[in-house]
Amino acid sequence: MITNIYVNGVDQGIGSCIRIPPTTGPVVNVWSDDMACNVGGSKPLDKFASIGAGDNVSFKWRTWPDGSQEVPIDVSHQGPCAVYLKKVNSFSDQAAGPGWFKIWQLGYENGNFCTETLRGNGGMMNFRIPPDLGGGRYLIRGESLALQQAETEGGAQWYIGCAQAVIYSTGGSANPSGVAIPGYVKSTDPGVLFDYWNNMHPTSYTIPGPTPYVATNAGGGNRILVNYPIKYPECLISNADWCSSSPSSFYDEKSCWASAGASWSQLQICYDTAPETGHAGCSRYEVICNGYQAYCQACASAGRCVGTFPGQPAKVRREARTVHRHRQLPPIEKRAPFETTGIVASSDEDKLASAIKLCEEIAVKCEENGIGGLCKVSGAACRGALQPAIIGQFPENYGKKWQALWLYQITCENEDFEKDECKKKFSKAIWGLE
């Protein structure tokens, strides 16, 4: 199975940009749509590799997709290899069908089939993107054919994997004609129907499929950059096609737990969607989630939960819970919000005055935005919700926007409002507050 793509020697990450099939088994029906990008290969990914025309690219083939054992392709697998490209308007376009053109192949040379060369190269299949290609979205298809049972029709075993890539033009605009997959080979073609055990060292061997595209002299300059939208502008931790985003900042204990809880929700998605290449990235992110949880516990005990999470993965690694793929994560343990003790100090009077003033400003914002009604009532409730046991938590050192968010939390928790409606009204009321 192809598990990694490298661009100019740089690994894009295990399972990243690759449409990972559910098993390492072969495709044997040459008329199946699975011949294009393997089983499940029609499903698009969110990630893609960024490649310049003329770049050197490699596929990593593994027997154990998660890399837990670096076992080479079994020696019984002998046969040719090839790489195809297909230009698509969108990665949602159908993989099966016309438009595939071959850019590289290796059959039987110097006493070895291609698979033997891959074994000696640590499973790396190296090829170059034609420098004259026009820019755009492409599928890159790697193919390895095993001939050990190919003496009977339908016995050839096709191992296939596809990567998603954006190829940037380097001055060329070539758009080679292609073949249809399936349809580019037949089960009776020479090189497909082949008695390997009586021809282990053939004097000649015909590689299945079309001949490779021959590039022109165009291209070879700098990449002509085009903006292609990406789903993940940031990626704190990656696992195959999944990315975690940074947790939201918080302004009290309850929002700290909410931010930590959102991270655990991300983690669940990571484990649930992890492909055959494993969930090592999920495990790393789980350690970070434990750090977020520990931080909320600590700041709750200290009575001040405001800001963002520091990085604490190393500190909590020994405490990380074991979570397995496709298992529901247990809910995180939460403390009761807004716990305060002691006598209100004189400084709290200043906080109360500032909070009441902001409540009044929110009420004015309601009028300015033409949403008097419930929002105006909420403004009055905002003032009434500021009880002595709570006002000590007022985030006095933060801007009005954060203070208003804190007030929304207090008001909607303490008043008999429908929370979604309350949130909507307050979000309009705090427009323009900085």
JOFEN-V910200 format. One record per residue. RES is the residue in three letters. OMEGA is omega in radians with two decimals (none if undefined). NEAR is the number of other ideal C-beta (glycine too) atoms within 10 Angstrom. Layout:
res omega near
RES OMEGA NEAR
RES OMEGA NEAR
//
This chain:
res omega near
MET 3.02 24
ILE -3.10 28
THR -3.07 26
ASN 2.95 22
ILE 3.12 25
TYR 3.09 17
VAL -3.06 18
ASN 3.08 10
GLY -3.09 10
VAL -3.14 10
ASP 3.13 12
GLN 3.09 21
GLY -3.10 21
ILE -3.13 22
GLY -3.08 29
SER 3.11 26
CYS -3.11 23
ILE 3.03 32
ARG -3.00 27
ILE 3.08 26
PRO -3.08 23
PRO 3.13 10
THR 3.08 12
THR -3.10 14
GLY -3.10 12
PRO 2.92 17
VAL -3.11 22
VAL 3.12 15
ASN -3.05 12
VAL 3.12 22
TRP 3.12 11
SER 3.04 14
ASP 3.12 18
ASP 3.09 22
MET -3.12 25
ALA -3.07 25
CYS 3.09 27
ASN -3.11 28
VAL -3.12 16
GLY -3.05 13
GLY 3.10 23
SER -3.11 17
LYS -3.10 12
PRO 3.06 16
LEU 3.03 18
ASP -3.07 13
LYS 3.03 22
PHE 3.08 23
ALA 3.08 22
SER -3.00 16
ILE 3.02 24
GLY 3.05 23
ALA -3.07 27
GLY 3.13 22
ASP 3.03 19
ASN -3.07 13
VAL 3.10 25
SER 2.94 20
PHE 3.03 25
LYS 3.10 21
TRP 3.14 25
ARG 2.97 23
THR 3.05 14
TRP -2.98 15
PRO -3.10 20
ASP 3.10 16
GLY -3.12 15
SER 3.03 10
GLN 3.13 8
GLU 3.14 10
VAL -3.13 10
PRO 3.05 17
ILE -3.08 18
ASP -3.06 12
VAL 3.12 10
SER -3.14 11
HIS 3.14 21
GLN 3.13 22
GLY -3.07 28
PRO 3.10 25
CYS 3.09 23
ALA 3.05 23
VAL 3.13 21
TYR 3.01 28
LEU 3.00 22
LYS 3.09 24
LYS -3.11 19
VAL 3.05 16
ASN -3.13 8
SER 3.10 7
PHE 3.02 19
SER 3.09 9
ASP -3.12 15
GLN 3.10 13
ALA 3.12 24
ALA 3.13 18
GLY -3.07 15
PRO 3.01 13
GLY -3.11 21
TRP 3.04 24
PHE -3.08 20
LYS 3.10 21
ILE -3.10 21
TRP 3.05 19
GLN 3.05 19
LEU -3.11 19
GLY 3.11 19
TYR -3.13 22
GLU 3.04 12
ASN 3.06 6
GLY -3.11 7
ASN 2.91 16
PHE -3.11 26
CYS -3.10 22
THR 3.08 25
GLU 3.09 19
THR 3.10 16
LEU 3.13 23
ARG -3.14 17
GLY -3.10 11
ASN 3.11 13
GLY 3.14 11
GLY -3.10 21
MET 3.06 14
MET -3.01 24
ASN 3.13 16
PHE -3.12 19
ARG 3.05 14
ILE 3.13 26
PRO -3.06 23
PRO -3.07 21
ASP -3.07 23
LEU 2.98 29
GLY -3.11 17
GLY 3.08 20
GLY 3.09 16
ARG -3.11 17
TYR 2.85 24
LEU 3.11 24
ILE -3.01 25
ARG 3.03 27
GLY -3.06 26
GLU 3.02 28
SER -3.08 25
LEU 3.10 28
ALA -2.98 22
LEU -3.01 26
GLN 3.08 16
GLN -3.01 15
ALA 3.13 22
GLU 3.05 15
THR -3.12 10
GLU -3.10 12
GLY -3.11 13
GLY 3.12 17
ALA -3.08 27
GLN -3.08 17
TRP 3.07 21
TYR -2.91 23
ILE 3.03 24
GLY -3.12 24
CYS 3.03 26
ALA 3.01 25
GLN -3.11 23
ALA 2.86 24
VAL 3.10 17
ILE -3.14 26
TYR 3.09 22
SER 3.03 24
THR 3.11 21
GLY 3.12 15
GLY 3.14 22
SER -3.08 13
ALA 3.09 17
ASN -3.00 13
PRO 3.03 19
SER -3.05 9
GLY -3.14 19
VAL 3.10 17
ALA 3.01 13
ILE 0.10 24
PRO 3.13 18
GLY -3.08 14
TYR 3.05 19
VAL 3.02 21
LYS -3.08 13
SER -3.13 16
THR -3.14 10
ASP 3.00 15
PRO -3.08 11
GLY 3.03 20
VAL 3.01 23
LEU -2.93 18
PHE 3.13 23
ASP -3.05 12
TYR -3.00 19
TRP 3.03 12
ASN 3.11 8
ASN -3.09 14
MET 3.10 11
HIS -3.05 9
PRO 3.06 15
THR 3.04 6
SER 3.13 8
TYR 3.14 18
THR 3.12 14
ILE -3.13 20
PRO 3.06 24
GLY -3.10 21
PRO 3.05 17
THR -3.11 9
PRO 3.06 18
TYR 3.10 19
VAL -3.06 9
ALA 3.04 20
THR 3.14 11
ASN -3.12 8
ALA 3.10 18
GLY 3.13 22
GLY 3.12 14
GLY 3.09 14
ASN 3.08 10
ARG 3.00 17
ILE -2.97 16
LEU 3.07 11
VAL -3.11 10
ASN 3.05 5
TYR -3.11 12
PRO 3.07 5
ILE -3.12 13
LYS -3.03 11
TYR 3.08 14
PRO 3.02 8
GLU -3.14 8
CYS -3.11 18
LEU 3.08 16
ILE -3.11 22
SER 2.96 21
ASN -3.08 28
ALA -3.08 26
ASP -3.11 24
TRP 3.06 26
CYS 3.01 22
SER 3.05 23
SER 3.13 14
SER 3.13 12
PRO 3.12 20
SER 3.05 13
SER -3.05 15
PHE -3.04 24
TYR 3.02 22
ASP -3.08 23
GLU -3.08 25
LYS 3.13 20
SER 3.02 19
CYS 3.11 30
TRP 3.11 22
ALA 3.13 17
SER 3.10 20
ALA 3.13 24
GLY 3.10 18
ALA 3.11 15
SER 3.08 24
TRP 3.08 19
SER 3.06 12
GLN -3.12 19
LEU 3.13 24
GLN 3.11 15
ILE 3.13 13
CYS -3.13 25
TYR -3.09 21
ASP -3.07 15
THR -3.11 15
ALA 3.14 23
PRO -3.09 23
GLU 3.10 17
THR 2.98 25
GLY -3.07 20
HIS 3.13 25
ALA 3.12 19
GLY 3.10 23
CYS 3.13 26
SER 3.10 18
ARG -3.13 18
TYR 3.10 25
GLU 3.08 25
VAL 3.12 19
ILE 3.11 22
CYS 3.06 29
ASN 3.08 24
GLY 3.09 23
TYR -3.13 24
GLN 3.13 24
ALA -3.13 16
TYR 3.11 22
CYS 3.09 26
GLN -3.11 18
ALA -3.09 12
CYS 3.07 18
ALA 3.11 20
SER 3.14 12
ALA 3.12 9
GLY 3.12 13
ARG 3.13 13
CYS -3.13 23
VAL 3.03 18
GLY -3.14 14
THR -3.13 12
PHE 2.96 23
PRO 3.08 9
GLY -3.09 9
GLN -3.03 17
PRO -3.09 17
ALA -3.07 9
LYS -3.03 14
VAL -3.05 18
ARG -3.09 14
ARG -3.09 8
GLU -3.05 11
ALA 3.11 16
ARG 3.08 11
THR 3.14 7
VAL -3.09 19
HIS 3.14 9
ARG 3.11 13
HIS 3.03 10
ARG 3.13 11
GLN 3.07 9
LEU 3.10 16
PRO 3.11 9
PRO 3.11 8
ILE -3.12 16
GLU -3.09 9
LYS 3.01 17
ARG 3.11 13
ALA -3.11 8
PRO 3.00 17
PHE 3.07 16
GLU 3.07 12
THR 3.10 13
THR 3.07 7
GLY -3.10 8
ILE 3.11 7
VAL -3.13 16
ALA -3.12 10
SER 3.13 6
SER 3.11 10
ASP 3.08 18
GLU 3.09 12
ASP 3.11 13
LYS 3.14 19
LEU 3.13 19
ALA 3.14 11
SER -3.13 15
ALA 3.13 25
ILE 3.11 15
LYS 3.14 11
LEU 3.05 22
CYS 3.13 22
GLU 3.12 14
GLU 3.10 16
ILE 3.12 26
ALA 3.09 19
VAL 3.11 12
LYS 3.09 20
CYS -3.12 22
GLU -3.11 13
GLU -3.12 11
ASN 3.07 14
GLY -3.14 9
ILE -3.12 16
GLY 3.01 12
GLY -3.07 10
LEU -3.10 17
CYS 3.12 22
LYS 3.06 17
VAL 3.12 15
SER 3.11 26
GLY 3.09 25
ALA 3.11 14
ALA 3.09 19
CYS 3.13 26
ARG -3.12 18
GLY -3.10 11
ALA -3.05 20
LEU -3.13 19
GLN -3.12 13
PRO -3.10 12
ALA -3.06 12
ILE -2.96 20
ILE 3.12 21
GLY 3.14 19
GLN -3.11 23
PHE -3.07 22
PRO -3.00 19
GLU -3.06 12
ASN -3.12 8
TYR -3.11 16
GLY -3.07 10
LYS -3.11 16
LYS 3.12 14
TRP 3.12 18
GLN 3.13 21
ALA 3.08 25
LEU 3.10 20
TRP 3.12 22
LEU 3.09 28
TYR -3.12 21
GLN -3.12 21
ILE -3.06 23
THR -3.06 23
CYS 3.07 22
GLU -3.02 15
ASN -3.12 16
GLU -3.07 16
ASP 3.09 7
PHE 2.98 18
GLU -2.88 10
LYS -3.14 11
ASP 3.12 9
GLU 3.11 13
CYS 3.14 20
LYS -3.11 14
LYS -3.13 14
LYS -3.12 23
PHE 3.13 25
SER 3.07 12
LYS -3.08 16
ALA -3.06 27
ILE 3.03 20
TRP 3.08 11
GLY 3.10 10
LEU 3.13 16
GLU none 7
//
